[in-house]
Amino acid sequence: MSLLIKGTRASFHLRSSFISSRFLRTSAATETKQTGLYGIDHLKNPKGFQRLVDDAIERVGDLMNFISRMPSSAEIIRAMDEISDTVCSVVDSAELCRHTHSNRNFIEEANKAALRMDEYLHYLNTNHILYKAVLKAELEGNVITKEAQRAASYLRLDFEKGGIHLSAEKLKRVNELNMNISHLCREFNKNIMADPGYVDIYPATRIPKCLHHLVKPIDLPASGSSQMRSREGVEEKGCRLVTDPGSLSSILQWASDAEIRRMAYAKGNSVPHANLGVLDKLMAARHELAQIMGCKSYAEFSVRTNMASSPEIVTAFLLEMSKVVRPKADEEFEAIRNFKREQTGRIFEDLEPWDETYFTAMMKARTYSLESSVVSSYFPLTQCIEGLKVLVESLFGATFHRISLMPGESWHPDVIKLSLQHPDEGDLGFLYLDLYKRKGKYPGCAHFAIKGGRRISEAEYQLPIVALVCNFSSALDPSTAKLNHWEVETLFHEFGHALHSLLSRTDYQHFSGTRVALDLAETPSNLFEYYAWDYRVLKRFARHYSTGEIIPEKLVESMKGAKRMFAATELQRQVFYAMIDQKLFGEPSSPSRDTISVVADLKEQYTSWKHVEGTHWHTRFSHLLNYGAGYYSYLYAKCFAATIWKKLCEEDPLSPATGAALRTKFLQHGGAMEPVDLLNNLVGKGIVRHCNGGVIPDITALCEEMKLHGSEQ
């Protein structure tokens, strides 16, 4: 799925979000005056990022002076939270800007601001006055609220993750390593954008019409490029196919020519080559950092504050999942291979990795008489947005209202802004939607926190502001855009993250919304994927774009049947991804091995598919950066969501009682409560299992849902 973007978790500051209450307090854009990006007055032009940084540093300086006088514990925590909030006014706005803005000058200034704040954060993270104040507040926990006690504890842990408790020499090295890691992550992502790979195909007539929107005509073979010529050897007009992940997926699904699929797969999974070296450096830097911190590996350093608590527990969970899913995944593999042999007439031909998408799509379409164009005709994007409104109104009694963007507030004409309002509570928060693909934009789908919720005073609450960024294809007229169902599921997934932020009502933005333990963070998003498949929900908004006909229940049942066909293969793939993440950031092997061979061995061990020599798919696996040693959290969330759906939502998914439970027992608490307590309070016991000092999900509900057997409970 998607990546959850909420800032780095390396320091206490970046668990926060956005700006103080003097910005963006209006619930409706009734003002006509010029404002700045996201409603921040400083950002009326790109250079405003410089002033935003300057003002943030000045404000933090004032707060540090206040804290240095060692006020009461409650005042210390409140001031620390405002430091965090102030810093992230720059970090979060810069992060969203550099991923989405259409103006190159804005992007460049946002990058500069992010780099300046990175350096300033290292200064803050090594400030002993702040650290001593947090220790004081933690020791005096009996005189502050439970949430403030939790904030003090987590602030202290975040300081110590930055190495503040170490000797001066070690602390200096930790700061160098953290800066190096930050730069390597940026380089990794930059390389992905710069080198998506491509194949040149000759003649162009070998490309099916449904892929013509992806091709660029070329006359002669490019030197050193992958090529395909006509058999007569005569130069013919060809075309170039770029192999970025989205385009590669389309090629692998629609190209009937196996050679085209092979070439595209090989190229798309062997770029960018430069990231092999970047990843080696990143692994080394993270391992050295972990060892300075007294850990055997970066995985141990990363996981110890999560529910899992140790890499050993994560691995045990993944091995259990692998064992349970393997028999059914092998059955699915055999079914695909047999289907391919029937289609090709070659009874001994093997199944190749570049065959999977093509033949599984064909098998689904034939078994359930599904056509993607028919399915998408019931999901105009405008209606899908109505579906989000149906969810919040039915579950939470709240409504989304579209509000006008003030001049200068938006980063692109496609962006719309919604206010979430409750009849008794008023405004709950604000949501920007930036849903269409465009050149230079962040290539995936993600939830960006712009501003976290926090209590400013007894009478005033800082409302959360978030953005959902997707890359749906649009027609010339966006109002006619239609989604395939995978995109609908993705929209609902990201909306789950948004609701977590919008409905959060924590005292401190340090715990606002998605700022929870990493292995809990994906639970709401996975839960809301179920809503994208339930006919009781779909019939409320899924209507044919031209006739207005409600989506037929029979069609939805066919869609669900197609989804189940290769669900074990997909689950096995997620186990494989999580194993890669654990292995690369676990204890180094002796002698050390290159990452290509490590990943190849893991693929052979944990999937039913072969590794293709020369490929290194993991150099585009950006989750290694943000979820280093934490990718397993997606599987944790999948198990948690299956249990919550079965025990709480399945009987009546849109009932106000269901919504009240989700909101009051889970979503509104953000990270202010222990994850295990949240889960148990929501559905009762039977959602988690305690294992050697850590916590793993109960897998029963997921196994029953997927008809997997043999799990040892």
C-alpha positions in Angstrom: 0.0 0.0 0.0 1.0 3.3 0.7 3.5 4.9 2.5 2.2 6.8 5.9 4.1 10.2 5.9 4.2 11.8 9.2 7.7 13.1 9.7 10.8 11.3 11.0 10.6 9.7 14.4 14.2 10.3 15.2 13.5 13.1 17.7 10.7 14.3 19.9 10.2 17.4 17.8 9.1 15.6 14.7 6.3 13.7 16.3 4.5 17.0 16.2 2.9 19.0 13.4 2.5 22.5 12.1 2.1 25.9 13.7 0.7 27.8 16.7 -2.9 29.0 16.8 -2.3 32.4 15.3 -2.4 30.7 11.8 -5.4 29.1 10.2 -8.1 29.4 12.8 -11.1 30.2 10.5 -13.5 27.4 9.8 -14.7 28.9 6.5 -12.7 30.9 4.0 -14.8 34.0 4.1 -11.8 36.3 3.9 -10.8 37.4 0.4 -7.4 38.7 1.3 -4.2 37.1 -0.1 -2.8 34.4 2.2 0.1 32.1 2.0 0.5 28.4 1.3 -1.7 26.3 3.6 -2.9 29.6 5.1 0.5 30.5 6.5 1.0 34.2 5.9 4.8 33.8 5.6 4.4 31.5 2.6 3.0 34.0 0.1 6.1 33.5 -1.9 8.9 30.9 -1.9 11.3 33.0 0.1 8.8 33.0 2.9 10.2 29.6 4.0 13.3 31.4 5.2 11.3 33.7 7.4 9.2 30.7 8.6 12.5 29.0 9.8 13.8 32.2 11.4 10.5 32.8 13.3 10.3 29.2 14.4 13.9 29.3 15.8 13.2 32.6 17.5 10.0 31.2 19.1 11.8 28.1 20.2 14.5 30.2 21.8 11.9 32.0 23.9 10.4 28.7 25.0 13.8 27.3 25.9 14.5 30.3 28.0 11.2 29.8 29.8 12.0 26.1 30.4 15.5 26.9 31.6 13.9 28.6 34.7 12.5 25.1 35.6 8.8 26.0 36.0 6.2 23.5 37.1 6.2 20.1 35.5 2.9 20.8 33.7 4.4 24.0 32.3 7.5 22.2 31.1 5.5 19.6 29.2 3.2 22.2 27.7 6.2 24.3 26.6 8.0 21.3 25.2 4.9 20.4 23.2 4.8 23.9 21.8 8.5 23.6 20.8 7.6 20.5 18.9 4.6 22.1 17.4 6.6 25.2 16.3 9.4 23.3 14.8 7.0 21.2 12.7 5.3 24.3 11.3 8.3 24.3 9.1 9.1 20.6 8.8 5.6 19.4 7.8 4.8 22.3 5.5 8.1 22.0 3.8 7.7 18.2 3.5 4.3 18.5 1.8 5.5 21.4 -0.4 8.5 19.7 -1.8 6.5 16.6 -2.6 3.6 18.3 -4.3 4.1 21.9 -5.3 4.0 22.7 -9.0 6.4 25.7 -8.6 10.1 24.8 -8.7 11.1 27.8 -6.6 8.7 26.7 -3.8 10.2 23.2 -4.0 13.8 24.5 -3.8 13.0 26.8 -0.8 11.1 24.0 1.0 14.2 21.8 0.5 16.4 24.5 2.0 14.1 25.0 4.9 14.0 21.2 5.6 17.8 21.0 5.6 18.1 24.0 8.0 15.6 22.5 10.4 17.4 19.1 10.2 20.5 20.9 11.5 18.6 22.8 14.1 16.9 19.6 15.4 20.3 18.1 16.1 21.0 21.1 18.2 17.7 20.8 20.1 18.2 17.0 20.6 21.5 17.6 22.4 20.2 20.4 24.6 20.8 19.3 28.2 18.7 22.0 29.7 15.6 20.6 27.9 16.6 17.1 28.8 17.0 17.9 32.5 13.6 19.7 32.5 11.9 16.6 31.0 13.6 14.4 33.6 12.2 16.7 36.3 8.7 16.5 34.9 9.0 12.7 34.6 10.1 12.3 38.2 7.3 14.5 39.4 4.7 12.5 37.4 2.4 12.3 40.4 1.5 16.0 40.1 0.6 16.0 36.4 -2.1 14.3 34.3 -1.7 10.7 32.9 -1.2 12.1 29.4 1.4 14.6 30.6 3.2 11.7 32.4 3.2 9.7 29.2 4.4 12.8 27.3 7.3 13.3 29.7 8.3 9.6 29.4 8.2 9.7 25.6 10.1 13.0 25.4 12.8 11.5 27.6 13.0 8.4 25.4 13.1 10.5 22.3 16.0 12.5 23.7 17.9 9.4 24.6 17.3 7.9 21.1 19.2 11.0 20.0 22.1 10.0 22.3 21.9 12.9 24.8 22.8 10.6 27.7 26.1 9.6 26.0 29.6 11.0 26.3 30.4 14.1 24.3 32.5 12.1 21.8 29.8 9.5 21.3 27.1 12.2 21.0 29.1 14.0 18.4 29.3 10.7 16.4 25.6 10.1 16.8 24.8 13.5 15.4 27.1 12.9 12.4 25.4 9.6 11.8 21.9 11.0 12.0 22.8 13.7 9.5 24.4 11.1 7.2 21.3 8.9 7.5 19.1 11.8 6.6 21.2 12.7 3.5 21.3 9.0 2.4 17.5 8.7 2.6 17.1 11.8 0.5 19.6 10.5 -2.0 17.8 7.1 -2.2 14.5 8.8 -3.0 16.1 11.2 -5.4 17.6 8.3 -7.3 14.2 6.6 -7.6 12.7 9.7 -9.1 15.7 10.4 -11.4 16.1 6.8 -12.8 12.8 5.0 -13.3 14.3 2.9 -16.1 12.9 2.3 -19.6 12.8 -0.2 -22.4 12.8 0.6 -26.2 10.5 -1.7 -28.2 10.7 -2.3 -31.9 8.4 -2.3 -33.8 5.9 -0.1 -32.0 3.0 -2.2 -33.2 3.9 -4.8 -30.6 2.5 -2.5 -27.9 -1.3 -3.0 -27.3 -3.5 0.1 -27.7 -4.4 0.1 -24.0 -0.7 1.0 -23.3 -0.4 3.7 -25.9 -0.8 6.5 -23.3 2.5 5.3 -21.8 4.7 5.2 -24.9 7.0 7.8 -26.4 7.7 7.3 -30.1 11.4 6.9 -31.1 13.0 6.4 -34.5 16.3 4.7 -33.9 17.6 2.5 -31.1 19.2 4.5 -28.3 22.7 3.5 -27.6 23.0 1.0 -24.8 19.2 0.7 -24.3 17.1 -2.4 -24.0 15.7 -3.1 -27.5 13.5 -5.3 -29.6 13.8 -5.2 -33.4 11.6 -6.6 -36.1 12.8 -10.1 -37.1 13.9 -8.9 -40.6 16.4 -6.7 -38.9 15.1 -3.6 -40.6 15.0 -0.4 -38.5 11.5 0.5 -37.8 9.8 3.1 -35.7 9.7 2.0 -32.1 8.6 3.3 -28.8 10.0 3.8 -25.3 8.2 2.6 -22.2 9.3 4.1 -18.9 9.3 1.5 -16.1 8.3 3.5 -13.1 6.3 1.4 -10.7 2.9 2.5 -11.9 3.7 2.1 -15.6 5.4 -1.2 -15.0 2.3 -2.6 -13.3 0.2 -1.6 -16.4 2.8 -3.1 -18.8 2.9 -6.4 -16.8 -0.9 -6.6 -16.8 -1.7 -5.7 -20.4 1.2 -6.7 -22.6 0.4 -10.1 -24.1 3.9 -10.3 -25.6 5.9 -12.2 -22.9 9.2 -10.8 -24.2 8.0 -7.2 -23.6 6.9 -8.2 -20.1 10.3 -9.8 -19.4 12.2 -6.8 -20.6 10.1 -4.4 -18.6 10.2 -6.5 -15.5 14.0 -6.9 -15.7 14.6 -3.2 -16.2 12.0 -1.9 -13.8 13.4 -4.2 -11.1 17.1 -3.3 -11.7 16.9 0.5 -11.2 18.2 2.7 -9.8 21.5 0.9 -9.7 23.1 3.7 -7.7 20.8 2.8 -4.7 22.8 -0.4 -4.1 25.6 1.7 -2.8 23.3 4.1 -1.0 21.6 1.2 0.8 25.0 -0.3 1.8 26.0 3.0 3.4 22.6 3.4 5.0 22.8 0.0 6.6 26.3 0.7 7.9 25.4 4.0 9.3 22.3 2.7 11.0 24.2 -0.3 12.4 26.9 1.9 13.8 24.3 4.2 15.4 22.6 1.2 17.0 25.8 -0.1 18.4 26.7 3.3 20.0 23.3 3.1 21.6 24.1 -0.2 23.1 22.0 -2.4 20.7 23.1 -5.4 18.6 21.4 -4.1 15.5 19.4 -1.2 14.1 16.3 -3.5 14.1 16.7 -3.8 17.9 17.2 -0.1 18.3 14.1 0.6 16.1 11.7 -2.0 17.5 12.3 -1.9 21.2 9.8 1.0 21.8 7.1 -0.6 19.7 4.6 -3.2 20.8 6.8 -6.0 19.4 9.7 -4.9 21.6 12.4 -7.0 19.9 13.5 -8.3 16.4 13.2 -11.8 17.8 9.5 -11.4 18.4 9.0 -9.8 15.0 10.7 -12.7 13.3 8.7 -15.2 15.3 5.5 -13.5 14.1 6.7 -13.4 10.5 7.7 -17.1 10.6 4.3 -18.0 11.9 2.6 -16.0 9.2 4.9 -17.6 6.6 4.1 -21.1 7.8 0.3 -20.5 7.8 0.1 -18.9 4.4 2.6 -21.1 2.5 0.3 -24.0 1.6 -2.4 -21.8 0.1 0.2 -19.6 -1.7 1.7 -22.7 -3.2 -1.7 -23.8 -4.4 -2.2 -20.4 -6.0 1.2 -20.7 -7.7 0.3 -24.0 -9.2 -3.1 -22.7 -10.4 -1.4 -19.8 -12.2 1.3 -22.1 -13.8 -1.4 -24.5 -15.0 -3.4 -21.7 -16.5 -0.4 -20.3 -18.3 0.4 -23.7 -19.8 -3.2 -24.0 -21.0 -3.0 -20.6 -22.6 0.3 -21.1 -24.3 0.0 -24.8 -25.1 3.4 -25.4 -23.6 2.8 -28.0 -21.0 6.3 -28.0 -19.5 6.8 -24.2 -19.5 7.7 -22.7 -16.2 6.0 -19.7 -14.5 8.1 -16.6 -14.5 7.8 -13.5 -12.2 6.8 -11.3 -15.1 3.9 -13.7 -15.8 2.1 -13.2 -12.5 0.2 -9.9 -13.1 -0.8 -10.8 -16.6 -2.2 -14.2 -16.0 -3.8 -13.5 -12.6 -5.6 -10.6 -14.1 -6.8 -12.8 -16.9 -7.9 -15.6 -14.5 -9.8 -13.1 -12.4 -11.6 -11.6 -15.4 -12.6 -15.0 -16.9 -13.6 -16.6 -13.6 -15.8 -13.7 -12.6 -16.6 -12.1 -16.0 -15.0 -8.8 -14.8 -13.9 -6.0 -17.0 -12.0 -3.2 -15.5 -13.9 -0.6 -17.5 -17.2 -1.9 -16.2 -16.0 -1.8 -12.6 -14.6 1.7 -12.9 -17.7 3.0 -14.5 -19.4 2.8 -11.1 -16.6 4.7 -9.3 -16.4 8.3 -10.6 -14.0 10.1 -8.3 -16.6 12.7 -7.4 -18.9 9.9 -6.2 -16.0 8.3 -4.3 -15.5 11.5 -2.4 -19.3 11.4 -1.6 -18.5 7.9 -0.2 -16.1 9.4 2.3 -18.8 11.8 3.3 -21.3 8.9 3.8 -18.8 7.2 6.1 -18.3 10.2 8.5 -22.0 11.1 8.5 -23.2 7.6 9.2 -20.5 6.6 11.7 -19.7 9.9 13.5 -22.7 12.2 12.8 -20.3 14.6 11.1 -20.3 16.2 7.7 -17.7 17.3 5.2 -18.3 20.8 3.7 -16.2 22.0 0.8 -14.8 25.4 1.5 -13.2 27.9 -0.8 -9.5 28.2 -0.9 -8.1 31.7 -0.2 -5.8 33.2 -2.8 -2.3 31.7 -2.3 -3.4 28.9 0.0 -3.3 26.1 -2.6 -0.3 24.5 -4.3 -2.2 23.4 -7.4 -5.6 24.2 -9.1 -6.7 20.5 -8.6 -6.6 20.8 -4.8 -9.8 21.1 -2.9 -10.4 21.8 0.8 -13.0 20.2 3.1 -14.0 21.1 6.6 -15.2 18.3 8.9 -18.0 19.6 11.1 -20.2 18.1 13.9 -23.6 19.6 14.7 -22.8 19.7 18.4 -19.0 20.2 18.4 -18.5 22.5 15.5 -15.4 22.2 13.3 -13.3 19.1 13.9 -10.5 19.7 11.4 -9.6 20.4 7.8 -8.7 18.1 4.9 -7.0 19.0 1.7 -7.4 16.6 -1.2 -4.8 16.5 -4.0 -5.8 13.4 -5.9 -4.6 13.6 -9.5 -1.3 12.5 -11.1 1.0 15.2 -12.5 4.6 15.5 -13.4 7.0 16.1 -10.5 4.5 15.2 -7.8 5.1 12.6 -5.1 4.5 9.3 -7.0 2.5 7.3 -4.5 -0.5 7.8 -2.2 0.0 9.2 1.2 -1.4 11.0 4.2 0.5 14.2 5.2 -0.1 15.7 8.6 0.1 19.5 8.2 -1.0 20.4 11.7 -1.6 18.2 14.8 -4.4 18.8 17.3 -3.6 20.0 20.8 -5.3 21.8 23.6 -4.2 25.4 23.8 -6.4 26.4 26.8 -9.6 25.2 28.5 -11.6 27.0 25.8 -9.4 26.6 22.7 -8.3 23.6 20.7 -5.9 23.7 17.8 -7.7 21.8 15.1 -5.9 19.2 13.0 -5.2 19.8 9.3 -4.1 17.0 7.0 -3.7 16.4 3.3 -4.4 13.3 1.3 -2.1 13.0 -1.7 -2.9 10.4 -4.4 -2.0 9.9 -8.1 -5.2 9.0 -9.8 -5.3 9.4 -13.6 -7.6 12.1 -14.7 -9.3 12.9 -18.0 -8.9 16.4 -19.5 -11.8 17.2 -17.3 -11.1 16.0 -13.7 -14.9 15.9 -13.0 -15.1 12.8 -15.3 -12.2 10.9 -13.7 -13.1 7.3 -12.7 -11.2 5.0 -10.4 -10.5 1.3 -10.6 -11.4 -0.5 -7.4 -7.8 -0.9 -6.3 -7.7 3.0 -6.3 -10.9 3.1 -4.4 -9.4 0.8 -1.7 -6.3 3.0 -1.6 -8.4 6.2 -1.2 -10.3 4.5 1.8 -6.9 3.4 3.2 -5.5 6.9 3.2 -8.8 8.2 4.5 -8.4 5.9 7.5 -5.2 7.8 8.3 -6.9 11.1 7.8 -9.7 10.2 10.2 -7.2 9.1 12.8 -5.8 12.7 12.7 -9.0 14.6 12.3 -10.9 12.8 15.1 -8.0 12.9 17.5 -8.5 15.0 20.6 -5.3 14.7 22.6 -4.0 17.4 25.0 -0.6 17.3 23.3 0.1 17.2 19.6 3.0 14.9 20.5 0.3 12.2 20.5 -2.1 13.6 17.9 -3.7 11.2 15.5 -1.2 8.9 13.7 1.6 9.7 16.2 1.3 6.3 17.8 3.5 3.2 18.1 4.7 2.3 14.6 3.2 -1.1 14.8 -0.2 0.3 15.5 -0.2 3.2 13.0 -1.5 1.4 10.0 -4.5 -0.2 11.9 -7.2 2.5 11.1 -6.1 2.6 7.4 -6.3 -1.2 7.1 -9.7 -1.2 8.8 -11.2 1.3 6.4 -10.2 -0.8 3.5 -13.0 -3.1 4.5 -15.5 -0.4 4.0 -14.4 -0.2 0.3 -15.5 -3.8 -0.2 -18.8 -3.9 1.8 -21.9 -3.7 -0.4 -23.9 -2.0 2.4 -21.4 0.9 2.0 -20.8 0.8 -1.7 -24.5 1.0 -2.6 -24.6 4.3 -0.8 -22.3 6.0 -3.3 -21.1 3.8 -6.1 -23.2 4.8 -9.1 -22.7 4.5 -12.8 -21.1 7.7 -14.2 -23.7 8.1 -17.0 -26.9 6.3 -15.9 -26.7 6.8 -12.1 -27.4 3.1 -11.6 -26.4 1.8 -8.2 -23.5 -0.7 -8.5 -25.1 -4.2 -8.7 -24.6 -6.5 -5.7 -23.7 -9.3 -8.1 -20.8 -7.3 -9.5 -19.5 -6.5 -6.0 -19.6 -10.2 -5.1 -17.6 -11.0 -8.3 -15.1 -8.3 -7.3 -14.7 -9.8 -3.8 -14.3 -13.3 -5.3 -11.5 -12.0 -7.6 -9.8 -10.4 -4.6 -9.8 -13.7 -2.7 -8.3 -15.7 -5.7 -4.7 -14.8 -5.0 -4.9 -13.3 -1.5 -2.5 -15.8 0.0 0.1 -14.8 -2.7 -0.2 -11.2 -1.7 0.0 -11.9 2.0 3.1 -14.1 1.4 4.6 -11.1 -0.5 4.1 -8.9 2.5 5.8 -11.4 4.7 8.7 -11.4 2.3 9.0 -7.6 2.3 9.0 -7.6 6.1 11.6 -10.2 6.2 13.9 -8.2 3.9 13.4 -5.2 6.2 14.3 -7.2 9.3 17.3 -8.9 7.6 18.9 -5.8 6.1 18.7 -3.9 9.4 19.3 -6.9 11.7 22.7 -8.2 12.8 25.1 -8.2 9.9 26.0 -11.6 8.6 29.6 -12.9 8.7 31.1 -12.7 6.2 29.0 -9.8 4.9 26.9 -10.4 1.8 25.6 -8.1 -0.8 22.0 -7.1 -0.6 21.1 -8.7 -3.9 22.0 -12.1 -2.8 20.3 -11.6 0.6 17.1 -10.6 -1.0 17.3 -13.4 -3.6 17.7 -16.0 -0.8 14.8 -14.6 1.1 12.6 -14.7 -2.0 13.4 -18.4 -2.5 12.8 -19.1 1.2 9.7 -17.1 1.8 7.8 -17.1 -1.5 6.7 -19.5 -4.1 8.4 -17.5 -6.9 12.0 -17.4 -8.3 14.4 -14.6 -8.2 15.4 -13.1 -11.6 19.2 -12.9 -11.9 20.4 -9.3 -12.2 17.4 -7.7 -10.6 17.4 -5.8 -7.4 13.8 -4.7 -6.8 14.6 -3.5 -3.3 16.5 -0.4 -4.5 13.0 1.1 -5.1 11.6 -0.1 -1.8 11.4 3.3 -0.1 9.8 1.8 3.0 13.3 0.7 4.0 13.9 4.4 4.7 10.8 5.5 6.7 9.9 2.1 8.2 13.5 0.8 8.7 13.0 -2.5 10.6 9.3 -1.6 10.9 7.7 -2.8 7.8 6.2 -5.7 9.7 3.8 -3.1 11.1 1.6 -3.5 8.0 1.1 -7.2 8.9 0.4 -6.3 12.5 -2.2 -3.8 11.3 -3.8 -6.3 8.9 -4.3 -8.8 11.8 -5.6 -6.1 14.1 -8.0 -4.7 11.5 -9.4 -8.2 10.7 -10.2 -8.7 14.4 -11.8 -5.2 14.8 -13.9 -5.7 11.6 -15.1 -9.1 12.7 -15.9 -8.2 16.3 -17.1 -4.6 16.0 -17.9 -3.6 12.5 -19.0 -6.5 10.3 -22.6 -6.8 11.7 -23.5 -3.2 11.0 -20.5 -1.3 9.6 -22.3 2.1 9.3 -24.1 2.2 12.6 -23.6 5.2 14.9 -22.8 2.7 17.7 -19.9 1.3 15.7 -18.7 4.8 14.9 -19.0 5.9 18.6 -16.9 3.0 19.7 -14.2 3.6 17.0 -14.1 7.3 17.9 -14.3 7.3 21.7 -12.3 4.1 22.4 -9.6 4.4 19.7 -9.3 7.2 17.2 -9.7 10.2 19.6 -6.9 9.0 21.9 -4.1 9.1 19.2 -0.9 7.9 21.0 -2.0 9.1 24.4 -2.8 5.6 25.6 -0.9 2.3 25.5 -1.6 0.6 22.2 -2.6 -2.7 23.9 -5.1 -0.9 26.2 -6.6 0.8 23.2 -7.0 -2.4 21.3 -8.4 -4.3 24.3 -10.8 -1.5 25.2 -12.1 -1.4 21.7 -12.9 -5.1 21.1 -12.2 -6.9 24.3 -9.6 -9.6 24.8 -8.5 -11.8 21.9 -6.8 -9.2 19.6 -3.3 -9.4 21.0 -1.0 -12.1 22.4 1.8 -11.6 24.8 5.1 -13.2 23.8 8.4 -13.1 25.6 8.0 -9.5 26.8 6.4 -8.2 23.6 3.1 -8.2 21.9 2.0 -9.8 18.7 -1.4 -9.8 17.0 -3.8 -12.7 17.3 -4.0 -14.1 13.7 -7.3 -16.0 14.1 -9.6 -13.6 12.5 -7.3 -13.0 9.5 -6.8 -16.8 9.0 -10.6 -17.4 9.1 -11.2 -14.6 6.7 -8.7 -15.9 4.2 -9.5 -19.6 4.9 -6.0 -20.3 6.0 -5.5 -23.3 8.3 -2.8 -24.8 10.4 -2.0 -21.8 12.6 -0.8 -22.8 16.1 -2.7 -20.7 18.6 
